[in-house]
């Protein structure tokens, strides 16, 4: 049975409050990777997990060398809880494309080939809005300060 890909949308408001708008706009994936490492509980399924990998190369087979080549497939984040692994891929658009979903299926396949005895849960994270839209929304809300 193949695991269903969970798609989660996260607002960029809290990452902007935590890291500042300028830094969020300069980070890959609008800072969601760093934010999720610090706050995995923001995705319900990740509550109680611990981060174990960032930008992890996935070998094509168990005998394949893992090296830092740019053309290698890399999963954005890996979290672990017990014997379960959670593969997290962050995309920049509001809805994952079919290509993003296909890539995630390939990540799961490769991960399972190399770590057979584990359960793998794939998650794709999308921003709810652009960093500019999130900042504007925060500025319009008088109860929240922005760095």
C-alpha positions as CSV (number, residue, x, y, z in Angstrom):
1,X,0.0,0.0,0.0
2,X,1.4,3.4,-1.0
3,X,1.2,6.2,1.5
4,X,-1.0,9.1,0.6
5,X,0.8,12.4,0.1
6,X,-0.4,14.9,2.7
7,X,-0.6,18.5,1.4
8,X,-0.4,21.2,4.1
9,X,-0.7,25.0,3.7
10,X,1.1,27.2,6.2
11,X,0.7,31.0,6.5
12,X,4.0,32.9,6.3
13,X,2.8,35.4,9.0
14,X,4.4,33.5,11.9
15,X,7.7,32.9,10.1
16,X,7.8,36.7,9.3
17,X,7.1,37.5,12.9
18,X,9.9,35.1,14.1
19,X,12.6,35.8,11.5
20,X,11.6,39.2,9.9
21,X,10.3,39.9,6.4
22,X,13.6,40.7,4.8
23,X,15.1,37.3,5.9
24,X,12.0,35.4,4.8
25,X,12.1,36.8,1.3
26,X,15.8,35.9,1.0
27,X,15.5,32.3,2.2
28,X,14.7,29.3,0.0
29,X,11.0,28.4,0.2
30,X,10.3,31.7,2.1
31,X,11.8,30.4,5.3
32,X,9.4,27.5,5.8
33,X,12.2,25.0,6.2
34,X,13.8,26.8,9.1
35,X,10.4,27.5,10.6
36,X,9.3,23.8,10.5
37,X,12.6,22.7,12.0
38,X,11.9,25.0,15.0
39,X,8.1,24.3,15.0
40,X,7.2,20.9,13.6
41,X,4.0,20.9,15.7
42,X,2.6,23.5,13.3
43,X,1.8,20.4,11.2
44,X,-0.4,18.2,13.3
45,X,1.1,14.9,12.0
46,X,4.6,16.2,12.9
47,X,3.7,16.8,16.6
48,X,6.2,15.0,18.8
49,X,8.7,14.3,16.0
50,X,12.3,15.4,15.9
51,X,14.1,16.7,12.8
52,X,16.8,14.3,11.6
53,X,17.7,15.6,8.2
54,X,17.8,18.8,6.1
55,X,18.4,18.7,2.4
56,X,19.1,14.9,2.4
57,X,20.6,13.3,-0.7
58,X,18.6,10.2,-1.6
59,X,20.7,7.5,-3.4
60,X,19.3,5.7,-6.4
61,X,20.2,2.4,-4.8
62,X,21.7,0.9,-1.6
63,X,25.1,0.6,-3.3
64,X,25.0,4.1,-4.8
65,X,27.5,6.6,-3.4
66,X,25.9,9.5,-1.6
67,X,27.7,12.7,-2.6
68,X,26.7,16.4,-2.6
69,X,26.2,16.6,-6.4
70,X,23.7,19.3,-7.5
71,X,21.8,16.8,-9.8
72,X,21.1,14.4,-6.9
73,X,17.6,14.2,-5.6
74,X,17.3,15.8,-2.2
75,X,14.4,15.8,0.2
76,X,14.0,19.1,2.1
77,X,13.3,17.8,5.6
78,X,13.1,14.4,7.4
79,X,11.5,14.1,10.8
80,X,11.3,10.9,12.9
81,X,9.0,9.6,15.6
82,X,9.6,6.1,16.8
83,X,10.1,3.9,13.7
84,X,8.2,6.4,11.5
85,X,9.8,8.8,9.1
86,X,8.1,11.9,7.7
87,X,9.5,13.2,4.4
88,X,8.7,16.9,4.0
89,X,9.1,18.8,0.7
90,X,8.4,22.5,0.6
91,X,7.2,24.1,-2.6
92,X,7.0,27.8,-3.4
93,X,3.6,27.9,-5.1
94,X,0.3,27.7,-3.3
95,X,-0.7,24.4,-4.8
96,X,1.7,21.5,-5.5
97,X,2.0,20.6,-9.2
98,X,1.7,17.1,-10.5
99,X,5.5,17.2,-11.0
100,X,5.9,18.0,-7.3
101,X,3.7,15.0,-6.3
102,X,5.6,12.8,-8.7
103,X,8.9,13.9,-7.2
104,X,7.6,13.1,-3.7
105,X,6.6,9.6,-4.8
106,X,10.1,9.1,-6.1
107,X,11.5,10.3,-2.8
108,X,9.4,7.8,-0.9
109,X,10.4,5.0,-3.2
110,X,14.1,5.7,-2.9
111,X,13.8,6.2,0.9
112,X,12.0,2.9,1.3
113,X,14.5,1.1,-0.9
114,X,17.3,2.1,1.4
115,X,15.5,1.9,4.8
116,X,13.2,-1.1,4.3
117,X,11.9,-1.6,7.8
118,X,10.5,1.9,8.2
119,X,7.1,3.5,7.7
120,X,7.3,6.6,5.6
121,X,4.8,9.5,5.5
122,X,5.2,12.0,2.6
123,X,4.2,15.7,3.3
124,X,4.2,18.6,0.8
125,X,4.1,22.0,2.4
126,X,2.9,25.1,0.5
127,X,2.7,28.7,1.6
128,X,-0.9,30.1,2.0
129,X,0.3,33.5,0.6
130,X,3.3,35.3,-0.7
131,X,5.7,36.9,1.8
132,X,4.4,40.3,0.6
133,X,0.8,39.4,1.2
134,X,1.6,38.0,4.6
135,X,3.5,41.2,5.6
136,X,0.6,43.4,4.4
137,X,-1.8,41.4,6.4
138,X,0.4,41.7,9.5
139,X,0.8,45.4,9.0
140,X,-3.0,45.8,8.8
141,X,-3.4,43.9,12.1
142,X,-2.6,46.4,14.8
143,X,-2.2,43.7,17.5
144,X,1.0,42.2,16.0
145,X,4.4,43.7,15.6
146,X,6.8,42.9,12.8
147,X,10.6,42.9,12.9
